[in-house]
Amino acid sequence: MPDQTSAESKTAAQPEALLDKALNQMLGYVLFDRDDEFQLRTACLRLSRQTKRLAVSSPDILRTAAPGPPLVPYHFAPTA
């Protein structure tokens, strides 16, 4: 089964300010696929101005959405 990715592109001078909102939006995509119709396994946030991307697995996004300290360190990778 191929990995299915939900991709979101954002443009911001200060991407740190929108990171929480963008992650919540990606969480919504994962949660709304209740029947697993799209088989989303990864959510990817692309920051076009910074030419970077953040890819997070669906299980990591769900764990991060739980209360408490962050469980997943986020590292932005350069896009090709």
C-alpha positions as CSV (number, residue, x, y, z in Angstrom):
1,M,0.0,0.0,0.0
2,P,1.6,3.3,-1.0
3,D,2.0,6.1,1.6
4,Q,-0.8,8.7,1.3
5,T,0.2,12.2,2.2
6,S,-1.9,15.3,2.8
7,A,0.0,18.3,1.8
8,E,-0.6,21.9,2.8
9,S,1.4,25.0,1.5
10,K,1.7,28.2,3.5
11,T,3.4,31.5,2.9
12,A,4.5,33.5,5.9
13,A,7.4,35.8,6.8
14,Q,7.4,34.3,10.3
15,P,6.3,30.6,10.0
16,E,6.6,29.9,13.7
17,A,3.5,32.1,14.2
18,L,1.4,29.8,12.1
19,L,2.9,26.4,13.0
20,D,0.3,25.5,15.7
21,K,-2.7,26.6,13.5
22,A,-1.3,24.7,10.5
23,L,-0.7,21.5,12.6
24,N,-4.3,21.7,13.9
25,Q,-5.5,22.0,10.3
26,M,-3.5,18.9,9.3
27,L,-4.9,17.1,12.3
28,G,-8.3,17.9,11.1
29,Y,-7.6,16.3,7.7
30,V,-6.5,13.1,9.5
31,L,-9.5,13.1,11.9
32,F,-12.1,13.8,9.2
33,D,-11.0,10.7,7.2
34,R,-12.8,8.6,9.7
35,D,-13.4,5.7,7.3
36,D,-9.8,5.8,6.2
37,E,-10.9,6.4,2.6
38,F,-7.8,8.4,1.8
39,Q,-5.5,6.3,3.9
40,L,-3.6,9.4,5.2
41,R,-0.4,8.3,6.8
42,T,1.6,11.5,6.6
43,A,0.8,15.2,6.7
44,C,3.2,17.6,5.1
45,L,3.5,21.4,5.6
46,R,5.4,23.2,2.9
47,L,6.7,26.7,3.7
48,S,7.2,28.2,0.3
49,R,9.0,31.4,1.3
50,Q,11.6,29.5,3.4
51,T,11.8,26.6,0.9
52,K,11.3,24.1,3.8
53,R,8.9,21.4,4.6
54,L,7.7,19.5,7.7
55,A,6.4,16.0,7.3
56,V,4.7,14.3,10.3
57,S,3.2,10.8,10.5
58,S,-0.5,10.5,11.3
59,P,0.3,8.7,14.6
60,D,2.7,11.4,15.6
61,I,0.2,14.2,14.8
62,L,-2.4,12.4,16.9
63,R,0.0,12.0,19.9
64,T,1.1,15.6,19.6
65,A,-2.6,16.7,19.8
66,A,-2.9,15.2,23.2
67,P,-2.4,17.4,26.2
68,G,1.0,17.7,27.7
69,P,4.5,18.5,26.5
70,P,5.3,18.0,22.8
71,L,6.3,14.4,22.1
72,V,7.7,15.0,18.6
73,P,10.6,17.4,17.8
74,Y,9.7,19.3,14.6
75,H,12.6,19.8,12.2
76,F,12.1,21.6,8.9
77,A,13.9,20.1,6.0
78,P,14.9,22.0,2.8
79,T,12.7,21.3,-0.2
80,A,14.3,20.1,-3.4
